[in-house]
Amino acid sequence: MQCPLLYRFRVIDKLPEKPSAAATRGTLVHAVLERLFDVPAAERTAPQARALIPRQWDRLLESRPELGALFEDDPEGERLAQWLREAEQLVERWFTLEDPTRLEPVERELFVETELESGLRLRGVIDRVDVAPTGEVRIVDYKTGKAPRAEYSEGALFQMVFYALVVRRWKGVLPRRLQLVYLGSGDVVTYDPVEADLRRVERKLLALWDAIRRATETGDWRPRPTKLCGWCDHQAFCPEFGGTPPVYPLSVRGGGSGQNEAGQAIP
C-alpha cells in the first residue's frame, strides 16, 4: 500500500535494511508493556515499567545482536542513555492513557491467521486482546508515534479492521471495539467495526493481492513517492532518486525479462 517498489525490494529482492532507532524503540516499548502484565495488578506501576526497560533491551540485543550497531559510534553511551530516556517517557505516558491495574488481557502479542475463500492467507500479530465480562472483545494496538491527522489515519484504521477480519473468521467473533493507543502524542483512537467494514477490507485485500500477483508476473513494480521516501534505505536503487533497481530475480510472464538493460521494469 505504501510503495509497490519498496514491497519488491523487501519481499522479492530481500535487500538488507539498517536497524532503525525509532522502530527499535517501538519494539522495546511493546516488549515492556507486554511483560508488565506478568506481575500482579497492584504492582503494575510506572516505576515497575521503567525498571523493565534495561532488562528488555538486554533481551532484545541477545535475540538481535545487529541492533548493537545503532550505538556503535557512541562510546560514552550518551546517545543510548537519551534513547532509553525517550523509551521511558513513552512508557510513562501510557499510564496517563490506560490503567493497567484494571486490565487483565486475555492475549498479548497474539499471532492470528486465517485463509480467505480465494486461498489468500492472512496473518498478523495483535498487541493486546481484552474481553469484557459480557464477552465483548476489544483489540488494542500500541503506536509509539504521534496520532496522524484525520486525512492520514486510513492506514492505521485499515490495520485494525484487518485484525478484526482475521479474528472474525478465525474465532467467529466480531470485535466490539478497535483501539489505537498513540504513546507519542497521548491520544487514544477507537472505532467500533461492523460487518460491512470487514467486507470492504476483504475486497481491498483481494485487490491488493491481485495487483501484487500481476506485478510479480510482469516485473513491473512502480515507486509511489511520498514524504516517507526520505526514510527509505533503498534510495540508491530507486528511479525517483536516480537509482537503478537490481536485475529482477524472477521469470516474468511471456518469457521476456520485463526489464530494460538497466534492470528497470518496462512501463
Disulfide bonds with the S-S distance in Angstrom:
none
